[in-house]
Amino acid sequence: MTEEESAQTLKSYFDFSEGVVLKRWPKKQKKIIILLNRIKEELTPNKIYTEKEITQLLKVIYFDPVTLRRYLFDYGFIGRTPDGKQYWLEES
């Protein structure tokens, strides 16, 4: 994926006029990864989030924060404790 394709994908799926708001969820894996890469930028490195905190943060981005949280975890962008009570940004 080129930088131009990545930029076009972000422009197509996000509304940046009032922060970072995801308009719709893509079907293709390549686009999902691009979006997750951008969403992770909203997380603070070295910060431990409670489940409630990360859900509130993601709810501002997308109406379904649980889906975002699941994808971020499944794709390795965030880590969590086994009980799911704490989350953090994984180091790249």
C-alpha positions in Angstrom: 0.0 0.0 0.0 1.4 3.4 -1.0 1.2 6.5 1.1 -1.2 7.9 -1.3 -3.5 4.9 -1.1 -3.3 5.0 2.7 -4.1 8.7 2.8 -7.1 8.2 0.4 -8.4 5.3 2.7 -8.2 7.5 5.8 -10.0 10.3 3.9 -12.7 8.0 2.8 -13.4 6.4 6.1 -12.8 9.2 8.7 -14.4 12.6 9.3 -11.6 14.7 10.7 -13.7 17.9 10.9 -14.5 17.3 14.6 -11.6 15.1 15.8 -11.3 11.6 14.6 -14.6 10.0 13.7 -14.9 6.8 11.8 -17.8 7.0 9.4 -18.1 3.3 8.5 -16.3 0.0 8.9 -14.4 -1.4 5.9 -14.6 -5.0 4.7 -11.1 -5.4 3.4 -8.3 -6.4 5.8 -5.8 -3.9 4.3 -8.2 -1.0 5.0 -8.9 -2.2 8.5 -5.2 -2.3 9.3 -4.8 1.3 7.9 -7.7 2.5 10.1 -6.5 0.7 13.2 -3.0 2.2 12.7 -4.6 5.7 12.7 -6.9 4.9 15.7 -4.0 3.7 17.8 -2.5 7.2 17.5 -5.3 8.4 19.8 -3.9 6.3 22.6 -1.3 7.5 25.0 1.9 5.4 25.1 2.8 3.9 28.4 -0.7 4.6 29.8 -2.8 1.9 31.4 -6.4 2.3 30.6 -9.3 0.8 32.5 -11.9 -1.0 30.3 -14.3 1.9 30.9 -11.6 4.5 29.9 -10.7 2.8 26.7 -14.3 2.2 25.8 -15.1 5.9 26.3 -12.1 7.0 24.2 -13.1 4.6 21.4 -16.8 5.6 21.6 -15.8 9.1 20.5 -14.2 7.6 17.4 -16.9 5.1 16.4 -20.4 4.2 17.6 -19.3 0.6 18.4 -16.3 0.9 20.7 -16.4 -2.8 21.6 -15.7 -3.7 17.9 -12.8 -1.2 17.8 -11.4 -2.6 21.0 -11.7 -6.2 19.8 -10.0 -5.4 16.5 -7.2 -3.4 18.1 -6.5 -6.3 20.5 -6.8 -9.0 17.8 -4.5 -7.2 15.5 -1.9 -6.6 18.2 -2.2 -2.8 18.5 -3.2 -3.0 22.2 -2.6 -5.4 25.0 -4.8 -6.3 27.9 -4.8 -8.2 31.1 -6.3 -11.7 31.0 -9.4 -10.4 32.9 -9.8 -7.5 30.4 -9.8 -4.8 33.1 -6.7 -3.0 31.9 -5.5 -2.1 28.4 -2.4 -0.4 26.9 -0.9 0.5 23.6 1.5 -2.2 22.4 5.0 -1.0 21.4 5.6 -1.1 17.6 
